[in-house]
Amino acid sequence: MSAVAQSTDSVVTLTESAARQITSMLAEDAENAGKPLRVYVESGGCSGLQYGMTFDEKRDDDLHVEFGGVGVVVDPFSANYLRGAVIDFSDALTGGGFKINNPNAHSSCGCGKSFNA
């Protein structure tokens, strides 16, 4: 899992695999072309907090970084929970998809989409 870019002020990091997958998704979706990937945290899930990702417009208070031409935005609330997280992608038949390795998660559920900070 190698990161495309690493910056001391990056809240999250995308691996090369994740950046390639997001680029591919954007190429197939004209409606979201040019939009950054929003990574966020919200209440919910079986562990109290859950991750979300969507293509969205950048907002004034967002933290923004680019990895391999892919823009990533994180709102200030989510940044508190995501700082240092690495987003990876696997196309494996079993357990494939996006995975977030979050050093701030004290525990997470089996699905990997919810965590406790």
N, C-alpha and C positions, 0 to 999 in steps of 0.2 A: 504494500500500500504506500505508494509514493505521492507526496503532495505536489500539486502543480505550482503553487506559490506559498510562501510562508512569510508573514509579516507580523511584527510585534504588535501592531494595532489591529490585526484581524481578529474578529470575534470567533469566526469559524473558518475552517480550512476545507477545501474540496480536494479529493484525490484526483489523479489523472482520469481514472475510470469514471468517477462521478461527473467530472467536467465533460467528458466525452458523451456520456449518456444524456446530460442536460442539453448539450449542443444538438444532439440528435433529436431530442424531443421538441426543441424549439424549431428545428428545420421542418418538422412535420406539422407544425401548428401555427399557421399564419396569424391567427388571432393574438397570439402571445409573442410573436416575433419582436425581438428587441427589448423585451421586458426582463428585468432581473429576477432571479429566484429569491423569494422571500422565505426565510427559515424563521420559525417562530415557536414559542412555547405558550400553551394555554392550560387552564385547569381542565382536568378530566382524566380519563383512563383509569386503569385499576391501581396505579401507584400514586395518583394525585395530580401529576402534570403529564402532558403529552406533547409530542412534537408535531409540527405541521410544516408543509412546504407547498408553495403555490407560486405561480408567476404573477407578478404584481408591479405596480408603478412604485418608484422610489418616493418616499415621503421626506419632508424637511428634517425630521429628527432621526432618520434611519442612519445606521452605520453601514457603510458600503465598501465592498472590496471586489476585486476581479481575479478570477483564476482561469487561465487558458481561454480568455475571451468571454467567460461567463460571469455576469454580474451577480453578486449575492448581497441582499440587504437584510438587516436584522434590526428590529425596533429595540429601544432602550430597555424595556421590561424584559424581553427575551434574552438580551445580551447578558443580563445578570446570571442567567442559568446556562447559557451556551458558551461562554468564554472558554476557549481552548478546545472546543469540540471539533472532531474531524468527521466529515461526511464522505462515505465511500459508497460504491455501487458494485454489486456482483450480479452477473447474469446466470448464476447457477440455478439449476432446476429446483433444487431444494434449498430454501433459505435465501434465495436471491432477492435483489431489490436494493433500495437505499438503506444504509445502516449508519447510525450516528453513534460515534464513540465519544462519550461526554465525560470528561474527568470530574464534573460537578455532580454527577448522578451517584448517589449513595447506594441506591438499589434500583432495579428496573424489573419490569414484568417479562414473562417469557416471549411476548410478541415483539419486544424491543421498541415499541412505540410510546411507551409511557414509563415514567421514572419518578423517583423521589429524590429531592435535592437536599 
